[in-house]
Amino acid sequence: MNKKFDPKNEIALAKTIDDLAQILEKLFDRGFDVDEKNQLYAIFVEVDRVNGLKIEIRPKEHGHEIPHFHVRGDGVDASFAITTGELLAGSIDARKTRLLRWWYNNSQNKLITMWEQTRPSDLT
């Protein structure tokens, strides 16, 4: 997730218009938005990325009741329940499903922590 990028601090430290332009570019490119109260937030929290495969939790995503994470890349575009690892939407082949299950069994606690940091709920 937008690691080590603190927009307010970077704006305070900016010395030139180019510095400010670079900050704006980061806001555009790193998945930020502003809510109805004019609060900056990250559109997604990237839990992990390896060779183009992204695992994301999207803090402001609407329309999903179940806490979940998304896996995108390498022929996969699917979402999974955080509490069970169940496929909620999308598709994934059998081999990648086995690998995802193994990864999920070893990553569930981290996923729950990430979810609770961005969308508090009763997961634990």
C-alpha positions as CSV (number, residue, x, y, z in Angstrom):
1,M,0.0,0.0,0.0
2,N,1.5,3.3,-0.9
3,K,4.5,2.5,1.3
4,K,6.3,5.4,2.9
5,F,4.3,8.0,1.0
6,D,2.9,10.6,3.3
7,P,1.3,13.2,1.0
8,K,0.8,15.9,3.7
9,N,4.4,15.6,4.8
10,E,5.7,15.6,1.3
11,I,3.7,18.8,0.5
12,A,5.1,20.5,3.6
13,L,8.6,19.6,2.5
14,A,8.1,20.6,-1.2
15,K,10.4,23.4,-2.4
16,T,9.4,23.7,-6.0
17,I,6.4,23.4,-8.3
18,D,8.1,20.3,-9.7
19,D,8.1,18.8,-6.2
20,L,4.4,19.5,-5.9
21,A,3.7,18.1,-9.4
22,Q,5.5,14.8,-8.4
23,I,3.3,14.6,-5.3
24,L,0.2,15.0,-7.4
25,E,1.4,12.4,-9.9
26,K,1.9,9.9,-6.9
27,L,-1.6,10.6,-5.8
28,F,-3.0,9.9,-9.3
29,D,-0.8,6.8,-9.7
30,R,-0.8,5.2,-6.3
31,G,-4.5,4.6,-5.8
32,F,-5.8,7.5,-3.7
33,D,-9.2,9.3,-3.6
34,V,-11.0,11.8,-1.5
35,D,-14.2,11.0,0.3
36,E,-17.3,13.2,0.9
37,K,-15.6,14.8,4.0
38,N,-12.6,15.8,1.9
39,Q,-10.4,13.1,3.6
40,L,-7.7,11.5,1.5
41,Y,-7.7,7.7,1.6
42,A,-6.1,4.8,-0.3
43,I,-8.4,3.1,-2.7
44,F,-6.7,-0.2,-2.0
45,V,-4.2,-1.7,0.3
46,E,-1.7,-3.8,-1.6
47,V,-1.0,-6.7,0.7
48,D,1.6,-8.3,-1.5
49,R,2.9,-8.1,-5.1
50,V,5.1,-10.7,-6.9
51,N,5.9,-10.6,-10.6
52,G,2.8,-8.7,-11.5
53,L,0.4,-10.6,-9.2
54,K,-1.3,-8.2,-6.8
55,I,-3.2,-9.0,-3.6
56,E,-5.4,-6.1,-2.6
57,I,-7.9,-5.0,0.1
58,R,-10.0,-2.1,-1.1
59,P,-11.0,0.0,2.0
60,K,-13.8,2.0,0.4
61,E,-15.2,-0.7,-2.0
62,H,-19.0,-0.9,-1.8
63,G,-21.4,-3.7,-2.5
64,H,-19.6,-6.4,-0.6
65,E,-20.9,-7.5,2.8
66,I,-18.2,-10.2,3.3
67,P,-14.6,-9.1,4.3
68,H,-12.5,-10.1,1.3
69,F,-9.3,-9.7,-0.7
70,H,-8.7,-9.5,-4.4
71,V,-6.0,-11.4,-6.4
72,R,-5.2,-10.0,-9.9
73,G,-2.6,-10.9,-12.5
74,D,-1.1,-14.0,-14.1
75,G,-4.5,-15.1,-15.5
76,V,-6.4,-14.5,-12.1
77,D,-9.0,-11.9,-11.4
78,A,-10.9,-13.1,-8.4
79,S,-12.0,-12.2,-4.8
80,F,-11.9,-14.4,-1.8
81,A,-13.4,-14.3,1.7
82,I,-10.8,-13.3,4.3
83,T,-12.3,-15.5,7.1
84,T,-12.6,-18.7,5.0
85,G,-10.5,-18.3,1.8
86,E,-13.7,-19.1,-0.2
87,L,-13.8,-17.9,-3.8
88,L,-16.5,-15.1,-3.9
89,A,-16.2,-13.9,-7.5
90,G,-14.0,-14.5,-10.6
91,S,-12.2,-17.6,-11.7
92,I,-8.9,-19.4,-11.0
93,D,-7.6,-22.6,-12.3
94,A,-7.1,-25.7,-10.1
95,R,-3.3,-25.4,-9.7
96,K,-3.5,-21.8,-8.8
97,T,-6.4,-22.6,-6.4
98,R,-4.2,-25.1,-4.5
99,L,-1.4,-22.6,-4.4
100,L,-3.7,-19.8,-3.3
101,R,-5.1,-22.1,-0.5
102,W,-1.6,-22.8,0.8
103,W,-0.8,-19.1,0.7
104,Y,-4.1,-18.2,2.3
105,N,-3.5,-20.7,5.2
106,N,-0.2,-19.0,5.9
107,S,-1.4,-15.4,5.3
108,Q,-4.8,-15.2,6.9
109,N,-3.7,-13.4,10.0
110,K,-1.9,-10.8,7.9
111,L,-5.0,-10.3,5.8
112,I,-7.2,-9.9,8.9
113,T,-4.8,-7.3,10.3
114,M,-4.8,-5.4,7.0
115,W,-8.6,-5.5,6.8
116,E,-9.0,-4.2,10.4
117,Q,-6.5,-1.4,9.7
118,T,-8.6,-0.2,6.9
119,R,-12.2,-1.3,7.6
120,P,-12.7,-2.2,11.2
121,S,-15.0,-5.1,11.8
122,D,-15.4,-8.1,14.0
123,L,-13.1,-10.5,12.2
124,T,-11.0,-11.5,15.3
